[in-house]
Amino acid sequence: MTSLGRGVFVPVPTFFKQNEDLDLEAFDKHIEYLSKSGIAGVVVLGSMGEAVSLSEHERDLVIEQAAKSIKKHNPALKLIAGTSAQSARTTILYTKQAAQQGAEFTLILPPSFYRGAIDHDAIVRFFTAVADASPLPVIIYNYPGVCQGLDLSVQVLVELSRHPNIIGVKGTDGNVGKMANLVRKTDPKEVTLLAGSADFFLPELVIGAVGLIPGAGNIFPSLCVQVQTLYEDGKLKEATELQHKLVEADDALCRWHGIPGIKSFIQTRLGYGHGVCRNPLGLASKANAQAIEEAVNEVWHLEQTYH
């Protein structure tokens, strides 16, 4: 197993005040909530963290606060920072800055702005340059939904996983078959394979993934941990029953209305934050927030029994 290890790593939102300034107090409260759930770590500045809407200075402040909050609430948690950018040079800069602020690992999307030019060689060239210069171990983030449909192939992921500083892959492509192929063609001592969503966590555990980075883990982190615990304890029936319960709640929180939906639930049920995203993202409507509450209600109450 790599230095990242196994387990659930929650990608946290970046919290904003009504005027869209950073709300680091709410951010700290959220780390405190997650710190008691049994997760292995947190991810800041990912797609859930609205990283593309932050300045360099704000990125530093978020990572710095995450490191402080982890030290205060649960020093065992590992801190992963998203440092994605559209050039290797800027990605390396962000990664070095993240390391200075206390990040221990970095999660990086492939560049996709010049989509037509991003072929196999370009991807290998990009990640090799970044991994060569990065002071942090690199986790590749495959998420076609935010990369103009760019979906990294098994071939390129296997090739990149041989780099000594590339230690993980997060698959948010929903392709269980691809994950099975990666499990077969990579060494678990060299690369940690992570599911990218709670709704297909158990199937990917069954075929060999060892962890999860779930947006819905912001609301039911303990249940995500419990799916893995049950599976690893040989309780497949119980793990399957729990996985079934999580699917619609995960959809409601992460897909129906995007980040505004999950932030509205945090504001209503956890009691902090303002539900605010950076423009052009807006507040969840009352109707949308209500629909999410109804879909997540059962799982939310179940979470309280474990948390």
Secondary structure, 3 states (H helix, E strand, C coil): CCCCCCEEEEECCCCECCCCCECHHHHHHHHHHHHCCCCCEEEECCCCCCHHHCCHHHHHHHHHHHHHHHHHHCCCCEEEEECCCCCHHHHHHHHHHHHHHCCCEEEECCCCCCHHHCCHHHHHHHHHHHHHHCCCCEEEEECHHHCCCCCCCHHHHHHHHCCCCEEEEEECCCCHHHHHHHHHHCCCCCCEEEECCHHHHHHHHHCCCCEECCHHHHCCHHHHHHHHHHHHCCCHHHHHHHHHHHHHHHHHHHHHCCHHHHHHHHHHHHCCCCCCCCCCCCCCCHHHHHHHHHHHHHHHHHHHHHC
